[in-house]
C-alpha cells in the first residue's frame, strides 16, 4: 500500500553504517514485512553482540520520518483507484501491517488517507508476526468478515505466506523481491500493480 520498502531498506543501510556495518541483500530480504520483535531478533542473530539492534531500528525509523516529512509518504501505483473501487462497491477494507502503529498512522496522515480504512491492525497488536497468520486474522475480525471471504494484497514473501495461512484469497503485488515458486504456490493472483487488482474485486482474473 505504502511504497516505502525501498526507503526502509535505505534507512536500514544507513542505520547499520552508523554502527560500522554493511548489509547484504539476503539480510534485507529477511527483514521485508516482519514486525519489530522479529526485526530485532534477525539483526541480533546476524550480527551477534557487535550491533545494537534497538538503536539500528530507532535510526531507521528516524530516517523514514525525515523522508516522509520532507517528501510525503509515497503510495503504490493504483492505490487510490483501488480505494475508490472499494468505495463504489461498499466493500470494507483494513490495513494489516507489521509496522508499529505510530508509523502506520504517520504514513496514513502523510499520504492524506485518513478515513479511507475501516480498521488498522499493526505489528503491535499481535504476538506473532508474519509469516504467522495472526495479523490477517485480527484484521478479518476487526472487519467482521470470515477470512475465506477476504482478499489480502501483499508484496513481501512473509506477508504472502501469512495471508495464505489465514485462508484468504492472496494476491501478490511484488516489490523489491521477485516471487519464487514458493510465493506463487497457492496464490489467488499475481499482478504487477494495484490497478490490476481492481478487476479481482468482481471475480475477474485470478
Secondary structure, 3 states (H helix, E strand, C coil): CECCHHHHHHHHHHHHHHCCCCCCHHHHHHHCCCCHHHHHHHHHHHHHHHCCHHHHHHHHHHHHHHHHHHHCCCECCCHHHHHHHHHHHCCCCEEECCCCHHHHHHHHHHCCCCCCCCEEECHHHCCCCCCCCHHHHHHHHHHCCCHHHCEEEECCHHHHHHHHHCCCEEEECCCCCCCCHHHHCCCCEECCCHHHHHHHHHCCCC
